[in-house]
Amino acid sequence: MTDEPRNPRSGQDRQLRIFSSEVVDSVRSAGNVWRLAGGEIRLPWIFGFCRGVKRALAMLDEAVREHAAEGKRLFLLGQIIHNPWVNEYFKQRGVRILSAEELARLERVISARDCAVIPAFGVPLGIERKLHEIGCEIVDTSCGDVRRLWGWAERSVRSGSAVLIFGRANHDETVVTKSRLAAAGGYYAVAGNLDQVRDFGELIAGDRPAEDFAEIFGPDATNAADLAPFERLAQVSQTTMLYEDTMRVREILSEAYSRRFGADALCERLLFEPTVCRATQDRQAAAVDLCKSGCDVVVVVGGFTSSNTRHLYELSGQFAPSYLIEDASAIRSEKELVTYDFTRDAPAVARDWLPERRPLRIGVLAGASSPEIVVGEVLRRLAEFLG
């Protein structure tokens, strides 16, 4: 979603002041560089909360204020965004975040007297319908870019196309997209990486037997029994995917469908929609600009389950040693840091992560779901190592 200039007098910013940081404001006013005796800490030209996240948090904050005064129970249908600090903040204010098990038996948890908040990723269509059956108050914070993705994909299946989603099959946003496509009577397949897209392209082009479809796409990734529905295809991407990878997906699919059906048939057989949101693109571009400017090490701040933050980590790793951390407490010392090991899909301790030489240039990136208060604490902690 496109970001707008900040207006410090806006009601939304007043509601979100708990997530702001004087340290970040100070570094921003100094040109996004904190110069210290032992080097400097650099921030990109844009980082942190996007407009969609700000809107979702402001709506939840307003609901908390209203319903606390009324003594009304407030339920959040999953994490509001993928950031542990933010979710814990709202839990401390009395918001009950429902688990997957509780969402499966919603009518036993929520009554008509309660308020249910739909997270920024949305909820599967079945859950939304159940809320209306219960008759409770509903606060829907779904991101506008995600809603546009649903609408375009649903229209595509109604016109006879199957949908290839480039994204993580079990990510909250993609789970909701799958539910809506299935409800519209459409077929979908989810490719989690470029290798899987290439596999799909080989199936379409006839380079692999069609029977391999079930091997490539498991039950979480498709609702189709075989390749047949995908002779006409609409392709969308989870809104937080790498933009560069999304463009590569288009090249792979265009080549495959052209080989199978001929270049003249592409307009009829293959549809694309640019569903990677603008805020995600901007943060990725800013991350690349910062890394290209020269960093000795890069620290990426955000939730381990945050897709857009993970992609910033992937980008920065192409330029400098990079570490994904959730908050300042992860930085134990100049020798130890708690990061994430994607090969084991679990937290891990990185040792000797900070170079000993001085001066040192440290880049700090933050995903669209990363609050500035957490970024500021990380900046302050890193500054201790640079004097």
N, C-alpha and C positions, 0 to 999 in steps of 0.2 A: 504494500500500500504506500502511496506517495506520502512523504513526510512534509509537514508544513512548518514554517518558522515558529519557534516557540513564542508564546505570548504569556509573560509571567503574570499577567492580570487575569488570565482566563480562569473560569471556574474549574475546568478540568485540571489545570496545573496546580491550583490551590488544593484540590482533593489529593493530588499525588505528591505533595511536598514531602511526605514521609520517605519517598523513594529517592529524593534528591541528595546531592552531596556538595558541600562547600569546597571540598578538595577538587572535585571534578570541575566545578564552576571556575575555580581559580586557574586550573591548568588550561581550561578552554579559553579563558580570557588572555592567557599568555601564548596563544597560537597553538594550543594542543601539545605543548612541549614543557616538561618540568625539568629545568636545568639545575644540576646539583654538582657538588665538588667532584664526585666520582663518575660523572656521566650525565645521562639524561633519560627521562621516561617519555615516550611518545604515544599520543593517542591519534586515531584516524580522524578524518574530517567529519565523519558521522558514525555513530555507534549507539548501542543501548536501545531503549524502548522505541518501537515504531508507533505510528499513530493508532494502529489497530489495537496494540497492547495497551496503550494509554487509555483508549476508550473502554476496553474491557475492564481494566482495573478501576477506572472512575465509576463505571456502572455498578461494579461490585461494592465499592466503597460507599456509594450512595445507598445501595440496598441495605448494607450493614447499619448505616446511620438511621435509616428510616425504621427498620424492623427491630433494632435494639430498643428504640423508644416505645415501640408497640408491644414488646415482649413476644414477637413472632419468631418461630424457628426458621433458620435460613440454611438451605442445603445447596452445596456446590456439586454439580454432577461430574466429578473428576477434577483434575488440577485446572486452575484458571489459566495458567500458562506453565510452561516447563521450566520453572525456576523454584528451587526448594525454599529460598529465603522468602519469596513472595507468598508462596502457599502457606508457609509456617506463620507468617505475619497475620494472614486472615484467619487461620485456625485459632490463634491467640485472641482474636477479636470475636470468637464465638461461632465462626462459620464451620459447619460440619462438612467435610469433604468425603463424598461417598466412594466406597470401593467398588470394584467390578462386581463383586458378589451382591452388594447392596443395590447396584443399578439393575441387576437381574431380577430383583424382587421389590421393585420400586413402590408398588402399592402397599407394601407392608411397612415401609419406612416413612413415606411422605403422605400427609393428609391434605384435605382441601383447605385447611387453615394455614398451611405453611407456604413458604416461598422457595422456589427452585431456581437456581442460577445455571444457565447453560454456558459452559466455558467458551473461550475464544475459538477453539477448534470445532465447536458444534458438538452435537450428540447424534448417534444413529437415529434414523427416522422412527424406528420402533419405540425408542425411549421418549422422543418428542411427542408421539401420539399418546403414549401412556400418561404423560403429564397432563395432556388435555382431558383425558378420561378421568383422571383424579380430580381435576378442577382447581388445582392450586394456582397461586400467582406464579408467573414465569417471567424471569428477567433473562433475555437472550443477548449475550455478549459476543455472538459469533462474528468473526472477522468478515468484513465486506468482500475482501479478495477471495476468501474461501467460499463464500456464498456464490460469487460469480463463477467460480470453478464448477460448483455443483450444478448451477443453472445451465451452463454451456454443455456439460457432460450429459445431463439429463435430456436436453434437446437433441443431442447427437444420437443417443440410443433410440429415441422416439422416431428419428428419421432413418433408422435401420443400421446404424454403425455400432460396432463393439468398441470398447474403450481400452486403450493401454495407458495405465497410470505409471508414470515414472516417479517412484517414491518408496518409502518404507511401508510394507504391507500392514504392519501392526502399529504404525504411528496413528495417534488419535485422529488427525485430520483425514488420513487415508481410510481409516476404518469407517468414518462417517461417509466419505465419498462412495465407498463400496456399498454401504447400506442403501444409499439413495439411488444408485444405479440399479441395484437388484430390485428395489421397489418400483422403479420405472420399467421393469421388465427387460433390462439390458444385460449384456455380457461384458465382463471386464477381466483384465489380467494386470497384475502389478509387477513391474520390473524394478528391482531394488538397486541395480547398478548397470553400468554400460555393458558389462559382459553378458548380463541377462538380456539386455536389449539386442545385443548381437546374436545371441542364441535364438531369440524370437525372429529376428530378421532372416536367419538361415532357414528357419522353418517356413516362413512365408516364401522365400526365394526358391525353396525346394532343395536346398543343400543338405538338409537333414530330414529324416522321415517324420511325417506329421505325428506319428505315434509318440515322439519324444516330448510332445507338448506337456503331458502329465508329469514327466520327469523334471521338466524345467520349472513348471508352475505348480506348487503344492496347493492344498485346499485353502490355505490362508490367502493365497495370491490370485485365485481365479474362481469364478462360479461356472465356468464353461467345461464341458466334458472333453472337448477337442478343439482343433484349430479352425473348424469350419466357420464360426461366426465372425472371424477376424479378417475375412476377405475385404470387408469395408471397415475402415478403422478411423477413430478419432483419438488423438493423443493429447493428454494433459499431463502436467507435472504437479506434484505436491508443491505448494507455494513457497516452501523454504529450500528447495533443491538448488544445487549449483547451476547458475544460469549457463555457464559454458558447457556443462554436461548436457543440459537440456537442448542446447543447439546441436550438440553432437548426436543426440537421440534422433533429431529430425533428419540429419544427414543419413544415418544408418537406415532408418525406416524408408526414406525416399528412395534410396538405392535398392533396397530389398523389393519394394512394391513395383518399382520401375522394371526390375528384372523379371518379376513374375507376370505383371499385367501390361507392361509397356509404359513408356513415359507419358503418352497421351492420355492414359487412364488415371494418372495420379490425382487430378482434381476431383475425380469422381470417387476414387477409392480411399483417399487419404486426407484427413483434415487435421489441422494443428491449431492450438490455441495457446497463446503465451501466458500461462498461469503462474509462473514464478513471479511473486509480487515485487513491486518496484522497491519497497523498503529493503527486501532481501538483496536485490541486485545492487542497490546503493551501498549497503554494508560490505558486500563482497568486493565491489570496486574500490571502496575506501581501504579495505584490508590489504588488497594487492598494492595500492599506491603506497601505503605505509611500509609494507615489507620491502618493496623495491627501493625505498629511500635509504635502506641500510639499517638492519637491526641485528644485534649480536644474539639476541634471544627474544622470543615472543611468548607472552602469557595471554591466553584466551580465557575470558571470564564468563561463566554461564553454567546452566544445569547440564549434567551429564546426559540427560535424555532429550535435550533441546536440539532439534535437527538443524536449525539455522546456525547455532553455535558450533556444532560439530563440523559443519561445512567451512566455517571460518578457520577452524583448526586445520582442516585438510589443506586449505589454501595457504596458510602461513607456513605450514611444514614444507612447502615447496621452496621457501626462501631462507629459512633459518630454523634452528632448533626451537620447537614449539611445545607448549604444555597447556593442557586444558585443566582449569581448576574451577571449583564452585564458589569459593570465597577466600578471604585472606587467611583463614585458619589453616588452609591447605599448605601455606608457605611456612614450613616448620623452621627452616633455617636456610642459610646460603648453600647448604649441602643436601637438604632433604625437602621434597615437595610432594604432596599427594595429588596425583593426576589420574588420568584414565587410560587404561590399557585396552585398546580396541581389539587387539588380537585375542584377549581373554574375556573381553566384554565385562570388565570389572575394574574398580579402583586399584591403583598401584602406587608405590613410592618410587619416585625418580631421585637418584642420588647424583651429587655433583652437577646439578642442573644449571647453576649460575657460574659463568666463567669468572676466574679470579682476576683477570686483567682489568685495569682501569685506564682511561675512561671506558664506560660501557653504555651501549645504547639498547634500552629495553623497550620493545613495543608492547602495547596492551590493547587487545581487541575485546569487544563485548557484543554478544548477540542481541537480537531484537527483544529478547525476553529477560535481559540482564539489567537489574536496577542500578542506577548510578550510585546509590549509597554503598552497594557492595563493591562496585568498581573503585570508588573512592578509598575504601578500606584497603583494597589491594594496592592502589597507588601509594598510600601511606606506608604500607609494609615494605614495598619495593624500595621506597626512598630511604629506608633505614640502611639498606645495603650500599647506597651511593653517597652516604654522608649527608 
